[in-house]
């Protein structure tokens, strides 16, 4: 299914004309400027929200150090099952825009690699999983020009480890049958 999607993308991009890309360039630059503004606004909003929460905790605790005992959410969210923050979400959207535009530029023979590198930086800043970033790179129309190296060995997930551990524990702790 992914191969068909990649083929359809390549077919569609083959129809793109260099003149159309040149005409769209100022609009893409404006859009990218807005993504940057949105990210800055999201960071400011989250900082303000955190400051308000910290002030509320200190007020409720009587000005003590209660805020220091609670764990802070991840700066960019997304990792460990935590919800993605607004700032991280804006980075992902910006990264997606850069990623897609890099494919358009590549289709008309313009420099695309720098935009793709910027997209990857956005994804990493947002806290995206390395496996997800790698999958996106493998689906890029210019993936054959990227040095991705071999796929890393997947790390065992905790839920995959638990059944084996439970089975081992069950073997060690068999109930002793009552004597007749």
C-alpha positions as CSV (number, residue, x, y, z in Angstrom):
1,X,0.0,0.0,0.0
2,X,2.8,2.4,0.9
3,X,4.6,1.7,-2.4
4,X,1.4,2.6,-4.3
5,X,1.2,5.9,-2.3
6,X,4.8,6.7,-3.1
7,X,4.3,5.9,-6.8
8,X,1.2,8.1,-6.9
9,X,3.1,10.9,-5.2
10,X,5.9,10.7,-7.7
11,X,3.4,10.6,-10.6
12,X,1.7,13.7,-9.3
13,X,5.0,15.5,-8.7
14,X,6.1,14.7,-12.2
15,X,3.4,17.1,-13.4
16,X,4.7,20.0,-11.4
17,X,6.3,22.8,-13.5
18,X,9.3,24.8,-12.4
19,X,7.5,28.0,-13.2
20,X,4.6,27.1,-10.9
21,X,7.0,26.3,-8.1
22,X,8.7,29.7,-8.6
23,X,5.3,31.4,-8.4
24,X,4.4,29.5,-5.2
25,X,7.8,30.1,-3.5
26,X,6.9,33.5,-1.9
27,X,3.7,32.0,-0.6
28,X,5.5,29.1,1.0
29,X,8.0,31.4,2.6
30,X,5.1,33.4,4.0
31,X,3.5,30.2,5.3
32,X,6.8,29.1,6.9
33,X,7.1,32.5,8.6
34,X,3.6,32.0,10.0
35,X,4.5,28.6,11.3
36,X,7.5,30.2,13.1
37,X,5.2,32.8,14.6
38,X,2.7,30.2,15.7
39,X,5.4,28.2,17.4
40,X,6.7,31.3,19.2
41,X,3.2,32.1,20.3
42,X,2.6,28.5,21.5
43,X,5.8,28.7,23.6
44,X,4.8,32.0,25.1
45,X,1.3,30.6,25.9
46,X,2.7,27.5,27.5
47,X,5.2,29.5,29.6
48,X,2.4,31.8,30.8
49,X,0.2,28.8,31.6
50,X,3.0,27.1,33.5
51,X,3.8,30.3,35.4
52,X,0.1,30.6,36.4
53,X,0.0,26.9,37.5
54,X,3.2,27.4,39.6
55,X,1.8,30.5,41.2
56,X,-1.5,28.7,42.0
57,X,0.4,25.8,43.5
58,X,2.5,28.1,45.7
59,X,-0.5,29.9,46.8
60,X,-2.3,26.7,47.7
61,X,0.8,25.4,49.5
62,X,1.3,28.6,51.4
63,X,4.3,29.7,49.4
64,X,6.2,26.5,50.1
65,X,8.2,24.4,47.7
66,X,5.3,22.2,46.7
67,X,5.8,22.9,43.0
68,X,9.3,21.3,43.2
69,X,7.9,17.9,44.2
70,X,5.6,17.5,41.2
71,X,7.1,16.2,37.9
72,X,7.0,18.6,35.0
73,X,5.5,17.5,31.7
74,X,8.0,16.9,28.9
75,X,8.9,20.2,27.2
76,X,7.8,18.9,23.8
77,X,5.4,16.2,24.8
78,X,4.6,13.2,22.7
79,X,7.1,10.9,24.4
80,X,6.1,8.3,26.9
81,X,2.4,8.6,26.0
82,X,2.1,12.1,27.2
83,X,-0.1,14.4,25.1
84,X,1.8,16.6,22.7
85,X,2.1,20.2,23.6
86,X,0.8,23.0,21.4
87,X,4.4,24.1,20.7
88,X,5.4,20.5,19.7
89,X,2.3,20.2,17.5
90,X,3.2,23.5,15.7
91,X,6.7,22.1,15.1
92,X,5.3,18.9,13.6
93,X,3.0,20.9,11.3
94,X,5.9,23.1,10.3
95,X,8.1,20.0,9.7
96,X,5.4,18.4,7.6
97,X,5.2,21.6,5.4
98,X,9.0,21.6,5.0
99,X,9.0,17.9,4.2
100,X,6.3,18.2,1.5
101,X,7.8,21.3,0.0
102,X,11.2,19.5,-0.2
103,X,9.5,16.9,-2.4
104,X,8.1,19.5,-4.7
105,X,11.5,21.2,-5.0
106,X,13.1,17.9,-5.8
107,X,10.5,17.2,-8.5
108,X,11.6,20.3,-10.4
109,X,15.3,19.8,-9.8
110,X,15.8,22.5,-7.2
111,X,17.7,22.2,-3.9
112,X,15.6,20.2,-1.5
113,X,18.0,18.6,1.0
114,X,18.3,21.6,3.3
115,X,14.5,21.8,3.7
116,X,14.3,18.1,4.5
117,X,17.1,18.5,7.1
118,X,15.1,21.3,8.7
119,X,12.0,19.2,8.7
120,X,13.8,16.4,10.5
121,X,15.1,19.0,13.1
122,X,11.5,20.1,13.6
123,X,10.3,16.6,14.2
124,X,13.1,15.9,16.7
125,X,12.4,19.2,18.5
126,X,8.8,18.2,18.8
127,X,9.8,14.9,20.4
128,X,8.7,12.6,17.6
129,X,9.9,9.0,17.8
130,X,13.0,8.2,15.8
131,X,11.2,5.3,14.2
132,X,8.5,7.6,13.0
133,X,11.0,10.1,11.6
134,X,12.9,7.2,9.9
135,X,9.6,5.9,8.4
136,X,8.9,9.4,6.9
137,X,12.4,9.6,5.4
138,X,12.0,6.2,3.9
139,X,8.8,7.4,2.2
140,X,10.3,10.6,0.8
141,X,10.5,10.7,-3.0
142,X,14.2,11.1,-2.8
143,X,14.8,8.4,-0.2
144,X,17.2,6.7,-2.5
145,X,19.5,9.7,-2.1
146,X,19.4,9.6,1.7
147,X,21.9,7.6,3.7
148,X,19.6,6.0,6.2
149,X,21.7,2.9,6.8
150,X,20.2,-0.4,7.9
151,X,17.1,-0.4,10.0
152,X,17.9,-0.6,13.7
153,X,16.8,-3.6,15.7
154,X,13.5,-2.9,17.4
155,X,13.7,-2.6,21.1
156,X,11.4,-5.0,23.0
157,X,8.3,-3.3,24.4
158,X,7.5,-3.7,28.1
159,X,4.2,-5.5,27.3
160,X,6.2,-8.0,25.2
161,X,8.5,-8.7,28.1
162,X,5.8,-9.2,30.7
163,X,4.3,-12.5,29.4
164,X,7.7,-14.1,29.3
165,X,8.5,-12.8,32.8
166,X,5.1,-14.0,34.1
167,X,5.6,-17.4,32.6
168,X,9.0,-17.7,34.2
169,X,7.5,-16.6,37.5
170,X,4.7,-19.1,37.2
171,X,7.3,-21.9,36.6
172,X,9.2,-20.9,39.7
173,X,6.1,-20.6,41.9
174,X,4.0,-23.7,41.1
175,X,1.5,-24.4,43.8
176,X,2.3,-27.5,45.9
177,X,-0.5,-30.0,45.6
178,X,-2.0,-31.0,49.0
179,X,-0.9,-34.4,50.3
180,X,-3.6,-37.0,50.2
